[in-house]
Amino acid sequence: MRGHVLKSCPETVHWGFFDAGLEPALTIASGEEVTIQSISGDTPVLPGEGYTVLPEHQAVIDQIRPGLPGHILTGPIYVEGAKPGHVLQVDILDVKVRQDWGFNYSAPLKGALPDDFDEVTLSIIAIDTERNIGRLPWGLELPLHPFFGVMGVAPPPVWGRVSTIQPRANGGNLDNKELVVGTTLYLPVFVDGALFSAGDGHGAQGDGEVCVTAIETALEGRFRLTVRDDMSLTLPRAETPEHFITMAFNEDLDEAGRDALRQMLDLITARTNRTRAEAYMLCSLAADLRVTQMVNGNKGIHVMLAKNLLLEGKVAEG
């Protein structure tokens, strides 16, 4: 199977927005693998002496300006055969950090506590890729669990150009820490070719991403992109080897939770003979509703349910 590489450079990135009218940076066949490189941040977050700034990062900053406030994304990738109403299956095969630093940022009027802090705080976090750790300014070492905060397809053309900051039906700034190697993401397709892009590399993040950012850094990820004409979705979903995951986004966290829960009820009833009331009971007894992030305007909730609970006649373990 042919593999592709899409490097981050001024010719392959779009900064701050999704747009159905973007020209593809790469075209691949359904089921092919592609390696995508990403970079994160503008001039103010670049580190000082002792760290290495990737030359392509500086080139993007010098030559490209944000189309809207938001993230630097690599893409889009046109996947042959994808049509509106299909689903793009994104198998996350590998993710690795490709620089020796990351940054974390908080500011007044931002984050989960917008009124609690009156100064901007920008911290450079040293990354040791050999030991797979990030060293916080006070010396604490955190293990890295890298993932792409933004993975999405082009939005419906009627939306026009939309910021990458708010997660939506087309995916985007999901900031879901479960989307690591071994996880599969499913995205509704709204335009021919899907037009998949990725960026917003995270070295580590907790559920919530409360202070505005994770450890923002440059990543390289390997994905398999497959068109699914046998599926239909209205919101992104995912699955790990052990769990099904449904997601929803809303300015109101309660509404996001309700929508994500309804999505899980849909999943359970579609995969089993359970009634909707039985699915509701199962979620109350065994599903986990987690706050994905609280900082992107549209807040996120994801619901996780162990796959073995949907096996008829199976005695659940644990």
C-alpha positions, 0 to 999 in steps of 0.5 A: 500500500502506497504511503504519502508524506505531507510536510508542514510548510507555507504551501501545505498549511492553512492557518486559523480556519476550515473552508470547503473551498480550499484547494487540496494539498494532497490527493490520496486513494481511500484506504491509503496511509499518510504521514502528516507533520504539524507545527503550532504557535505564532512568534510570541510563543517561540522559545529562546536560546537552548531550544530548536525552532523548526525551519518550516515553522519560522517559514510559515510564520514569515510567509503566512498570516491567520485567515481567522484566529485559530490553529495552523493546520496541515492539509487539506487532503482530498480522499478519492471517493468521499461524498457528502453523507459518507463518513471518513474513518481516520485510523491513528497509526502513529504519533510522535513529538518532533521538537524539543519544546512546547508551550502552555498559555493562559490569559484573562477572559480565557479558559475555564476560569476567565475572571480569575487571572489578571495576567498572561502566563506563557510557559515554555516546557522542555521536551525530552523525546528520548524519555518521553517526558515534558518538564514543567517550569517548576521541575515536575516531569509529566509523561507525554501522551501525544495527540492531535487536538485538531482533526477535521474535514471541510465544513458544509459549503453554506457555512463559509469559512469557520474558525478552527477554535470551535469544534463542530460537526466536521470535527476540528478542535476536538481536544480529546485526549483519547485520540491517541495511537490505536484509536479510530476517529469517524468524521461526517463528510460534507464535501467531495473528497472530505478535505481532511486536515490536522494540527494543534499538536498536544504533548499532554493534556488532561480532560478539560484543557482548563487553562486554554492550552495543553502542551502545544508542540509539533507532531508527526502522525501517521493515519489511514484515511478510509471512506465509509459509504456504509455509515452515516453520522451527524457528529464525530465518533471514535473507538479505542480497542476497548471503548466506543466514544461519542462526542458533542459540543455546545456553548452550554456544557449541559447541552453538550452532555445531553447530545453526547449521551443521545449519540451513545443511545443511538450507537447502543440501539443500532448495535444491539437489540436493546430498547432505548430505555435499556440503553439509557439504563446501561449508560447510567450504570456503566458509561462515563461522561467526561468533560473533553474541554471547557475552553473552545467556545463550544465546550465538549463532552465525550461518553465512553462505553466499554465494548464488551458491554454490547456483546449479547450474553457476555458476562462483563468483567471488571 
